[in-house]
Amino acid sequence: MKVLAPSILFMEAVLVALAIPVALTQGRGATTGWLLAGLAILLVIAAGASRRPGGVRIGWAMQVLILLSSLVEPAMAVIGLVFLAVWVTAVIYGGKADRIAAARAAGAAPASGDDGGYPAADNS
């Protein structure tokens, strides 16, 4: 998750920033534009903070904020739902990949059935 979480949050920030002109052309007003800009900035900050302990919780909070922003700009619901699905997938499989990498770094074999789908190395 040390690379995956910041990547997801940064991509989400880019899409939120791209939603600003859409909101303005639909007549939502400058307040909505500023709200989305602030949300994009928070996502960039969260991307930087997501490498620290508790970073996944920050990512969850950002997903909630994105979904709540759909109350102001309905198009954000699509972005929020897509990135929520990506975030859930990343948390599940990123955590699994981190555990496999930690087990390999420690010299231990991963738990049975937890090889990440990779064949065993043949060192003969």
FENRAVEN-V437135 format. One record per pair of residues at least 4 apart in sequence whose ideal C-beta (glycine too) atoms are under 7 Angstrom apart, sorted by the first residue. I is the first residue (numbers start at 1). J is the second residue. Records with the same first field share a line. If there is no record, write none. Layout:
# FENRAVEN-V437135
I = J / J
This chain:
# FENRAVEN-V437135
1 = 5 / 56 / 90 / 94 / 95 / 98
2 = 51
3 = 7
4 = 8 / 90 / 94
5 = 9 / 50 / 55 / 56 / 59 / 90
6 = 10 / 47 / 48 / 50 / 51
7 = 11
8 = 12 / 83 / 86 / 87 / 90
9 = 13 / 43 / 46 / 47 / 50 / 59 / 62
10 = 14 / 44 / 47
11 = 15
12 = 16 / 43 / 66 / 83
13 = 17 / 40 / 43 / 44 / 47
14 = 18
15 = 19 / 79
16 = 36 / 39 / 40 / 43 / 79
17 = 40
19 = 23 / 36 / 73 / 75 / 76 / 79
20 = 24 / 33 / 36 / 37
21 = 25
22 = 26 / 75
23 = 28 / 32 / 33 / 36 / 73
24 = 28 / 33
28 = 32 / 73
30 = 34
31 = 35
32 = 36 / 72 / 73
33 = 37
34 = 38
35 = 39 / 69 / 72
36 = 40 / 69 / 73
37 = 41
38 = 42
39 = 43 / 65 / 69
40 = 44
41 = 45
42 = 46 / 62
43 = 47 / 62
44 = 48
45 = 49
46 = 50 / 58 / 59 / 62
49 = 55 / 58
50 = 55 / 58 / 59
51 = 55
54 = 58
55 = 59
56 = 60 / 91
57 = 61
58 = 62
59 = 63 / 87
60 = 64
61 = 65
62 = 66
63 = 67 / 83 / 84 / 87
64 = 68
65 = 69
66 = 76 / 79 / 80 / 83
67 = 80 / 84
69 = 73 / 76
70 = 74 / 76 / 77 / 80
76 = 80
77 = 81
78 = 82
79 = 83
80 = 84
81 = 85
82 = 86
83 = 87
84 = 88
85 = 89
86 = 90
87 = 91
88 = 92
89 = 93
90 = 94
91 = 95
92 = 96
93 = 97
94 = 98
95 = 99
96 = 100
97 = 101 / 116
98 = 102
99 = 103
100 = 104 / 110 / 114 / 116
101 = 105
102 = 106
103 = 108 / 109 / 110
110 = 114 / 115
